[in-house]
Amino acid sequence: MSLGRAMAAFGGVTLLSRVAGLARDVMIARYLGAGPASDAFFAAFRLPNMFRRIFAEGAFTTAFMPMFAKALEREGPEKARDFGSQAQALLGSVLVGVTLIALIFMPVLVYVIAAGFGEDPDKRDLAILLARIMFPYLALISLTALYSAMLNALGRFAITAAAPILLNVFMILGMVLAARFDWPMAQSLAISSLLAGFGQLWIVWRAARKLGMSLGLRRPRLTPEMKGMARFALPAAISGGAMQTNIVIGTTIASFFAGAVSWLSSADRLYQLPLGLVGAAIGAALLPELSRRAAAEDARGAQEALNRAMEFGLLGALPAATALLAIPGTLISVMFERGGFGPADTLATAQAVALYALGVPAFVLLKAVAPIYYAREDSKTPLRYALRGMAVNTILSLGGVWLWDWRAIPLATSVAAWANLWMLWRGAAHDPARVIDARLRKRGPLFLLAALIMAALAWGADRALMPELEGSSLRYLGLAGIVLGAMAAYGLSLMALGAGSLAEVKAALRRRA
């Protein structure tokens, strides 16, 4: 599968997952609002997801993927499957130990990420209970990441993008059942997320088995291959830990402001939408592609892959960022303002969305630039830059909170993302893949101009239309009209500016067909 088709396949299915995720968060806002139960749930939910990003999406995937792709490219499926079985045994043993330790010391972990909960013992105790229920999800989703990495290396992107849909579906069903039978809502959400982990693992395991990549059970051993992967994974784990430390710092600071954890979590869902659609698609498709190019010593192919990934990233990230800056209040109001989530919550969350939006292009481009290092099995350099980015985030968060309360957190996150991107790009100056071609140099500025035109039209339509629909159920149609109109304006602007043409679209569709 070509890189473009791979990113399109992953992004298309991910769109369904993100829509389901938005529906999930709309229901959470309705049933839990932005009060103590919501703060406790989001803080607890962040724990397994934080470790997931460190172990599964961070250290393990970045270490496993290049080595698995190299084994597949040079030695064939048998050797790749053996390598996968060794990795599964080692990863499983580590996950069991981490899970047991976390369950025992959960009060300490909750205190670390939400020290402000100590002022409300009921909220603190609820967060500890929910975190203990959900933490085993880490083991399930990490094994899911193992099988997903193999499927991506084999060119099967759609199934790995579809697996996360189950989490949202299970949580939505959990809320529906809790409302119907009067079960505790937060506890129902926690149990639903754990059950979803089993479903996600089953889906990718079944897909890998059909492709002849069913991994056998074996005793974990530190073979030469596993020692090599561990040496690669350790810096990646620390790097991922540095990034997650930023989140911990933000959550800890936010826990001292009533409702701020929920506001930031709701804003996180919205700005994560383009990151999931575009950034995750780039990360899933580009790393195995660059790894194969590195194994084949194809510098020209690596350069082409990187440029097209960056072009794809800018094409999606720039309109998303400008739209989130232009109409954050309307987006939050229509999607979340109901039940316990009131106008004050909408205003605060919209401010967080706009501040996070400033970093969206950087977050997406990081997914394209970081694989330059990981494809050549260099995880130490990204670690150094991640630690510096963490320092930037920490200084701005802790220093800014005294001047601008909790709103310093999303601003610091965005600034740190740009700093990290600049360091990664500068550090790869001598890599042959890191050469911007004429096509990207021409189209990048045109993408930005088209996005600004689109955002201006969306802002004007929002100011003219949405006040008239205040309090009416027609506001859903109004927002849909603004979003669809903005998308059309972006496409037409690209064509008018010469950054894309109808002929190219038709040709792409014919290639897909």
GUMAR-808258 format. One record per residue (C-alpha): residue in three letters; x, y, z. Coordinates in steps of 0.25 Angstrom, whole numbers. Layout:
residu, xx, yy, zz
ALA, X, Y, Z
...
END
This chain:
residu, xx, yy, zz
MET, 0, 0, 0
SER, 5, 14, -4
LEU, 8, 24, 7
GLY, -3, 33, 3
ARG, -13, 22, 3
ALA, -8, 17, 16
MET, -10, 30, 22
ALA, -24, 32, 16
ALA, -28, 18, 21
PHE, -24, 20, 35
GLY, -29, 34, 35
GLY, -43, 31, 29
VAL, -45, 20, 40
THR, -40, 28, 51
LEU, -50, 39, 47
LEU, -61, 29, 51
SER, -54, 27, 64
ARG, -52, 42, 67
VAL, -67, 44, 64
ALA, -71, 33, 74
GLY, -61, 39, 84
LEU, -68, 53, 83
ALA, -81, 46, 85
ARG, -76, 39, 97
ASP, -71, 52, 103
VAL, -84, 59, 100
MET, -91, 49, 108
ILE, -80, 50, 119
ALA, -83, 65, 120
ARG, -98, 62, 121
TYR, -97, 52, 132
LEU, -85, 56, 140
GLY, -84, 71, 136
ALA, -71, 78, 141
GLY, -72, 75, 155
PRO, -65, 66, 165
ALA, -69, 52, 159
SER, -65, 57, 145
ASP, -51, 62, 151
ALA, -49, 49, 158
PHE, -52, 41, 146
PHE, -44, 49, 136
ALA, -32, 49, 146
ALA, -33, 34, 148
PHE, -35, 31, 133
ARG, -22, 39, 130
LEU, -14, 29, 138
PRO, -15, 17, 129
ASN, -14, 25, 117
MET, -2, 33, 122
PHE, 5, 19, 124
ARG, 0, 14, 110
ARG, 6, 26, 103
ILE, 19, 23, 110
PHE, 20, 8, 109
ALA, 11, 4, 97
GLU, 11, 16, 87
GLY, 24, 22, 92
ALA, 35, 13, 96
PHE, 30, -1, 91
THR, 24, 3, 77
THR, 36, 12, 73
ALA, 46, 1, 77
PHE, 38, -11, 72
MET, 33, -5, 59
PRO, 47, -2, 52
MET, 53, -16, 56
PHE, 40, -24, 52
ALA, 40, -17, 39
LYS, 55, -19, 37
ALA, 53, -34, 40
LEU, 41, -35, 31
GLU, 49, -28, 19
ARG, 62, -35, 21
GLU, 59, -49, 27
GLY, 44, -52, 24
PRO, 31, -54, 31
GLU, 37, -66, 40
LYS, 48, -58, 46
ALA, 38, -46, 48
ARG, 28, -55, 55
ASP, 39, -61, 64
PHE, 43, -47, 68
GLY, 29, -43, 71
SER, 27, -55, 80
GLN, 39, -51, 88
ALA, 34, -37, 89
GLN, 21, -41, 94
ALA, 27, -50, 105
LEU, 36, -38, 110
LEU, 25, -28, 108
GLY, 15, -36, 116
SER, 24, -39, 128
VAL, 27, -24, 129
LEU, 12, -20, 128
VAL, 8, -30, 139
GLY, 19, -24, 148
VAL, 15, -10, 146
THR, 0, -13, 147
LEU, 2, -20, 161
ILE, 11, -9, 166
ALA, 1, 2, 161
LEU, -11, -5, 168
ILE, -3, -5, 181
PHE, 2, 9, 181
MET, -10, 15, 174
PRO, -13, 26, 185
VAL, 1, 31, 183
LEU, -1, 32, 167
VAL, -14, 39, 169
TYR, -7, 49, 178
VAL, 4, 51, 168
ILE, -5, 55, 157
ALA, -16, 62, 165
ALA, -10, 67, 178
GLY, -22, 77, 179
PHE, -32, 66, 181
GLY, -26, 65, 195
GLU, -35, 76, 199
ASP, -47, 68, 195
PRO, -46, 54, 201
ASP, -58, 48, 194
LYS, -53, 53, 181
ARG, -39, 47, 184
ASP, -45, 33, 188
LEU, -54, 33, 176
ALA, -42, 35, 167
ILE, -34, 24, 174
LEU, -45, 14, 172
LEU, -47, 18, 158
ALA, -32, 17, 155
ARG, -31, 3, 161
ILE, -43, -2, 152
MET, -37, 4, 139
PHE, -22, 2, 141
PRO, -22, -12, 136
TYR, -26, -6, 123
LEU, -12, -2, 121
ALA, -7, -17, 119
LEU, -18, -20, 109
ILE, -16, -7, 101
SER, -1, -9, 101
LEU, -3, -23, 95
THR, -12, -17, 85
ALA, -1, -8, 81
LEU, 8, -20, 79
TYR, -2, -26, 69
SER, -5, -13, 63
ALA, 10, -10, 60
MET, 11, -23, 53
LEU, -2, -20, 44
ASN, 3, -7, 41
ALA, 17, -13, 36
LEU, 9, -22, 27
GLY, 1, -11, 21
ARG, -12, -13, 29
PHE, -16, 0, 35
ALA, -31, 1, 35
ILE, -33, -10, 45
THR, -23, -4, 55
ALA, -30, 10, 53
ALA, -44, 3, 56
ALA, -40, -4, 69
PRO, -41, 9, 77
ILE, -55, 11, 73
LEU, -59, 0, 82
LEU, -54, 8, 94
ASN, -64, 19, 91
VAL, -75, 9, 88
PHE, -74, 2, 101
MET, -73, 14, 109
ILE, -86, 20, 102
LEU, -93, 7, 105
GLY, -88, 7, 119
MET, -94, 21, 121
VAL, -107, 17, 114
LEU, -108, 5, 124
ALA, -105, 13, 136
ALA, -115, 23, 133
ARG, -126, 13, 130
PHE, -123, 4, 143
ASP, -118, 16, 152
TRP, -104, 10, 153
PRO, -93, 19, 158
MET, -89, 27, 145
ALA, -74, 28, 148
GLN, -72, 14, 152
SER, -80, 9, 140
LEU, -70, 17, 131
ALA, -58, 11, 137
ILE, -63, -3, 136
SER, -67, -1, 122
SER, -53, 4, 118
LEU, -47, -8, 124
LEU, -56, -18, 116
ALA, -53, -10, 103
GLY, -39, -13, 105
PHE, -42, -28, 104
GLY, -50, -25, 91
GLN, -39, -17, 85
LEU, -28, -27, 87
TRP, -37, -38, 81
ILE, -40, -30, 68
VAL, -25, -28, 65
TRP, -21, -42, 70
ARG, -31, -48, 60
ALA, -26, -40, 49
ALA, -12, -43, 51
ARG, -15, -58, 52
LYS, -22, -58, 39
LEU, -9, -52, 33
GLY, 0, -63, 39
MET, 5, -55, 50
SER, -1, -62, 62
LEU, 9, -61, 73
GLY, 12, -73, 82
LEU, 13, -72, 97
ARG, 27, -74, 102
ARG, 35, -71, 115
PRO, 41, -57, 114
ARG, 56, -57, 111
LEU, 67, -46, 109
THR, 71, -51, 95
PRO, 81, -42, 87
GLU, 69, -37, 79
MET, 62, -33, 92
LYS, 74, -27, 98
GLY, 75, -18, 85
MET, 60, -14, 86
ALA, 62, -11, 101
ARG, 74, -2, 98
PHE, 65, 5, 88
ALA, 53, 5, 96
LEU, 59, 11, 109
PRO, 62, 25, 104
ALA, 48, 25, 96
ALA, 41, 21, 109
ILE, 48, 33, 117
SER, 45, 42, 105
GLY, 30, 38, 106
GLY, 31, 39, 121
ALA, 36, 53, 119
MET, 24, 57, 110
GLN, 14, 50, 120
THR, 21, 58, 131
ASN, 16, 70, 124
ILE, 2, 65, 125
VAL, 4, 61, 140
ILE, 9, 75, 143
GLY, -3, 81, 136
THR, -13, 72, 143
THR, -7, 74, 156
ILE, -8, 90, 154
ALA, -22, 89, 149
SER, -26, 80, 161
PHE, -25, 93, 170
PHE, -35, 100, 161
ALA, -50, 95, 162
GLY, -54, 89, 149
ALA, -41, 92, 142
VAL, -38, 77, 140
SER, -51, 75, 133
TRP, -49, 87, 125
LEU, -36, 83, 120
SER, -40, 69, 117
SER, -52, 74, 109
ALA, -43, 83, 101
ASP, -33, 72, 100
ARG, -44, 63, 93
LEU, -46, 74, 83
TYR, -32, 78, 79
GLN, -28, 64, 79
LEU, -38, 61, 67
PRO, -28, 67, 56
LEU, -17, 60, 63
GLY, -24, 47, 63
LEU, -29, 48, 48
VAL, -16, 54, 43
GLY, -5, 52, 53
ALA, -8, 38, 56
ALA, -9, 34, 42
ILE, 5, 40, 39
GLY, 11, 33, 51
ALA, 4, 19, 47
ALA, 8, 20, 32
LEU, 21, 27, 32
LEU, 30, 20, 43
PRO, 28, 6, 36
GLU, 31, 13, 22
LEU, 43, 20, 27
SER, 48, 7, 34
ARG, 47, -1, 21
ARG, 54, 10, 13
ALA, 65, 10, 23
ALA, 66, -5, 23
ALA, 67, -4, 7
GLU, 77, 9, 8
ASP, 67, 16, -1
ALA, 70, 31, 3
ARG, 62, 37, -9
GLY, 50, 29, -5
ALA, 51, 33, 10
GLN, 51, 48, 5
GLU, 39, 46, -3
ALA, 31, 39, 8
LEU, 35, 50, 18
ASN, 31, 61, 9
ARG, 18, 55, 6
ALA, 15, 52, 20
MET, 18, 67, 24
GLU, 9, 72, 13
PHE, -2, 63, 17
GLY, 0, 68, 31
LEU, 0, 83, 28
LEU, -12, 80, 19
GLY, -20, 75, 30
ALA, -14, 82, 42
LEU, -15, 97, 38
PRO, -30, 98, 35
ALA, -32, 90, 48
ALA, -24, 100, 56
THR, -30, 112, 50
ALA, -44, 107, 51
LEU, -42, 104, 66
LEU, -37, 118, 68
ALA, -48, 124, 60
ILE, -61, 118, 66
PRO, -57, 110, 79
GLY, -69, 116, 87
THR, -79, 111, 77
LEU, -72, 97, 76
ILE, -72, 95, 91
SER, -86, 101, 94
VAL, -93, 92, 83
MET, -85, 79, 87
PHE, -84, 80, 102
GLU, -93, 90, 108
ARG, -105, 82, 114
GLY, -108, 76, 128
GLY, -97, 79, 138
PHE, -88, 86, 127
GLY, -93, 101, 128
PRO, -89, 114, 120
ALA, -77, 117, 130
ASP, -71, 103, 126
THR, -73, 106, 112
LEU, -66, 119, 113
ALA, -54, 113, 120
THR, -53, 101, 111
ALA, -53, 110, 99
GLN, -42, 118, 104
ALA, -34, 105, 106
VAL, -37, 100, 92
ALA, -32, 113, 86
LEU, -19, 112, 93
TYR, -17, 97, 90
ALA, -20, 101, 75
LEU, -8, 109, 75
GLY, 0, 96, 76
VAL, -8, 87, 66
PRO, 2, 89, 54
ALA, 14, 86, 63
PHE, 7, 73, 69
VAL, 4, 68, 55
LEU, 18, 71, 49
LEU, 24, 64, 61
LYS, 18, 51, 56
ALA, 25, 53, 43
VAL, 39, 58, 48
ALA, 41, 48, 60
PRO, 41, 36, 51
ILE, 54, 41, 44
TYR, 61, 37, 57
TYR, 53, 24, 60
ALA, 55, 18, 46
ARG, 70, 18, 48
GLU, 68, 13, 62
ASP, 72, 26, 69
SER, 64, 28, 81
LYS, 74, 36, 90
THR, 74, 49, 82
PRO, 59, 50, 83
LEU, 60, 47, 98
ARG, 69, 59, 99
TYR, 60, 68, 92
ALA, 48, 63, 100
LEU, 54, 66, 113
ARG, 57, 80, 108
GLY, 43, 82, 104
MET, 38, 77, 117
ALA, 46, 88, 124
VAL, 40, 98, 115
ASN, 26, 93, 118
THR, 29, 92, 133
ILE, 35, 106, 134
LEU, 24, 113, 126
SER, 13, 105, 134
LEU, 18, 107, 148
GLY, 22, 122, 145
GLY, 10, 125, 136
VAL, -1, 120, 146
TRP, 2, 131, 156
LEU, 0, 141, 145
TRP, -12, 135, 137
ASP, -17, 123, 146
TRP, -20, 110, 139
ARG, -20, 116, 125
ALA, -5, 116, 126
ILE, -5, 100, 124
PRO, -11, 99, 110
LEU, -2, 111, 106
ALA, 11, 104, 111
THR, 7, 91, 104
SER, 6, 98, 91
VAL, 19, 106, 93
ALA, 26, 93, 97
ALA, 21, 86, 85
TRP, 27, 96, 76
ALA, 40, 96, 83
ASN, 41, 81, 82
LEU, 38, 81, 67
TRP, 49, 92, 65
MET, 59, 84, 72
LEU, 56, 71, 65
TRP, 56, 78, 51
ARG, 69, 85, 54
GLY, 76, 72, 60
ALA, 73, 64, 47
ALA, 79, 74, 38
HIS, 89, 64, 32
ASP, 79, 53, 30
PRO, 77, 52, 14
ALA, 62, 50, 16
ARG, 61, 63, 23
VAL, 61, 72, 10
ILE, 48, 80, 7
ASP, 45, 78, -8
ALA, 40, 89, -17
ARG, 25, 83, -16
LEU, 25, 85, -1
ARG, 32, 99, -2
LYS, 21, 103, -11
ARG, 9, 97, -5
GLY, 11, 99, 10
PRO, 9, 115, 10
LEU, -3, 113, 1
PHE, -9, 103, 11
LEU, -7, 114, 21
LEU, -14, 125, 13
ALA, -26, 116, 9
ALA, -27, 112, 24
LEU, -28, 127, 28
ILE, -38, 130, 18
MET, -46, 118, 22
ALA, -45, 123, 37
ALA, -49, 137, 34
LEU, -62, 132, 27
ALA, -65, 122, 38
TRP, -64, 134, 48
GLY, -73, 143, 40
ALA, -83, 132, 38
ASP, -83, 129, 53
ARG, -85, 143, 57
ALA, -96, 145, 47
LEU, -104, 132, 49
MET, -102, 126, 63
PRO, -107, 137, 72
GLU, -120, 136, 64
LEU, -121, 121, 68
GLU, -118, 123, 83
GLY, -126, 113, 91
SER, -132, 106, 78
SER, -130, 92, 74
LEU, -126, 98, 60
ARG, -113, 102, 65
TYR, -108, 87, 62
LEU, -111, 90, 48
GLY, -105, 103, 48
LEU, -92, 98, 53
ALA, -92, 87, 43
GLY, -95, 97, 32
ILE, -83, 106, 37
VAL, -74, 94, 37
LEU, -78, 88, 24
GLY, -77, 102, 18
ALA, -63, 104, 24
MET, -58, 91, 18
ALA, -64, 95, 4
ALA, -57, 109, 5
TYR, -44, 102, 9
GLY, -44, 93, -3
LEU, -49, 104, -13
SER, -38, 113, -7
LEU, -27, 103, -10
MET, -32, 101, -24
ALA, -32, 116, -26
LEU, -18, 118, -21
GLY, -13, 107, -29
ALA, -10, 98, -17
GLY, -19, 87, -23
SER, -27, 84, -34
LEU, -40, 77, -38
ALA, -32, 68, -48
GLU, -23, 64, -36
VAL, -35, 60, -28
LYS, -41, 52, -39
ALA, -27, 45, -41
ALA, -26, 42, -26
LEU, -40, 36, -26
ARG, -37, 27, -38
ARG, -24, 22, -31
ARG, -32, 19, -19
ALA, -43, 11, -27
END
